[in-house]
């Protein structure tokens, strides 16, 4: 049995029944004279470990007040001791004290029929107004207090306090009553323990609790100018910021309710009521939901205060994302082409207007931390789409485009497919993607300047590692985007070329993705001229096509003949180099097996078993021969494909004359150069020069 519980029974403390315990709040009255100081101290210490409480002295009693609201402890204070003496008749409040009313106070449409003495004895303002209004004959006076903070609801509690009637202070009403007490000048000059002092003391207790501080800050909205003047708003924000930045495991204030289960060994029973629960570990996001109910101005001030206290940018960004998803309906669904029409239709009561959403979005963009990577690219692009639908300011959209461009390598293809909300004819916003790419290149160039220079070889990454660099990832992303938007018949060739040329050639280890995008574009735009086709194909490097892509390109009727010849040439060159390499390996293997030059097979009579290394060499030689045979077949197949292109000698001469293959130029493959020197330069100009160094003879391909 709890010793505190036994001690309270000995002191004739009221023990609650289970029915009484199920109520929202309960009172425990302790005879003040029955408590010695030591017992009183340990009693309060025991209670303070299980719940929050306040107390008041009323003659010989101490009133300890506990309040439970939705499983969360809430500060609560009861003032006064007299029974209810007010009743309402229509729009009028009447005090049933047995004496006729001699003062009428009007607040809006509500009238209070009261008595002068209880009011002027507690309020300096009412004393002044009553004296000015009263006449010598003792007739009743009428006052109007439309400017009182909290309105008629707050004045109802104020008037009851003046009469000594019981009132209840909570975190929701203490702010308005505190402001009303200040407005009415209800200080200790007009009686000890006046309302201003009582509410100020209780407000300090409220600020010790997270949930109560949230409720108090929300209540400041109704009386914001007065709450600002009394520094209540700043005190609430400082309290919340301190608690949000602190380690929740080190403090005992209540947190947002989660799925908790009571455990017998962790639940203390006092007076038959469970007073402690075992909560699950709280993560860093425990405060996101609570602060998301604040209005935008208060939320903004709270986030700035939290940031000033050193909160991690990742947590601040996550809270802003949570807030945006609550108040921006377009953030909760995939943007489509119908969103521009939906937002202009009549908005319901729950959704804010377009102007309010636009203002909210711009404020949210300003609250996001500037650190790269703390906000996901997906969310930033979703914000950008929403800004386009809501017709956000150019500066807001530019800010979002720069943020997306700085971390474009983290985006996905579906994110870049931004529906066109403007007057352009294209299905997707190509210009927006172009601006995002430009911002990405500026960031990469700035990073390259800040890092030591390095040599970039064809097909190699800048850092020399096998991992994907941001530039390589963006190149792959861009190729996929071009393939997606290429079927749009309104997608102009200059824009396609500008997008593809934004990323440097070294960023693409292979040009298969770019070739696929070009092929899709040619298929969707069959009316473009041959010159435009050749100009488009100069964007890709035929040397960087895989075997599958080269095979497809060699049979692609949509490509210009010059490009097909170039593909076949480089594929044959690659084939010859590969064959030479295999023969070189084969010769080395044979020389290793027969250092004396005798190529006869060694006789294995069982007494001299073949060495394992020699066996592997023989097997490798067989594999080389098989591979060479396969490559010869591939070469023969390519030659047959080339011969199909040559119809007659006359047509072939016309073709070579038109493409300029009869011109003589320097060889693109100097004598003695290695295979790495055969790779074309990144620029399209060098690739064009390589194209002119090819001479075609029926049945073969040769270099000048």
GILIN-V940687 format. One record per run of one state. SS is the DSSP state (helix for helix, strand for strand, loop for the rest). FROM is the first residue (numbers start at 1). TO is the last residue. Records with the same first field share a line. If there is no record, write none. Layout:
SS = FROM-TO + FROM-TO
This chain:
loop = 1-2 + 11-17 + 22-24 + 35-36 + 49-53 + 59-60 + 70-71 + 74-75 + 80-81 + 83-85 + 90-91 + 96-102 + 108-109 + 115-115 + 121-123 + 134-140 + 145-150 + 164-164 + 166-166 + 171-173 + 184-187 + 191-194 + 207-209 + 220-223 + 230-231 + 246-247 + 251-263 + 267-268 + 271-272 + 275-287 + 292-295 + 309-312 + 328-328 + 333-338 + 345-353 + 368-376 + 390-393 + 407-407 + 411-412 + 417-418 + 420-427 + 429-429 + 451-469 + 486-492 + 503-504 + 508-511 + 525-529 + 538-541 + 545-546 + 555-560 + 594-611 + 646-648 + 660-674 + 679-683 + 692-693 + 698-699 + 704-704
helix = 3-10 + 18-21 + 32-34 + 37-48 + 116-120 + 124-133 + 151-163 + 174-183 + 188-190 + 195-206 + 210-219 + 224-229 + 232-245 + 248-250 + 264-266 + 288-291 + 296-308 + 313-327 + 329-332 + 339-344 + 354-367 + 377-389 + 394-406 + 408-410 + 413-416 + 430-450 + 470-485 + 493-502 + 505-507 + 512-524 + 530-537 + 542-544 + 547-554 + 561-593 + 612-645 + 649-659 + 675-678 + 684-691
strand = 25-31 + 54-58 + 61-69 + 72-73 + 76-79 + 82-82 + 86-89 + 92-95 + 103-107 + 110-114 + 141-144 + 165-165 + 167-170 + 269-270 + 273-274 + 419-419 + 428-428 + 694-697 + 700-703
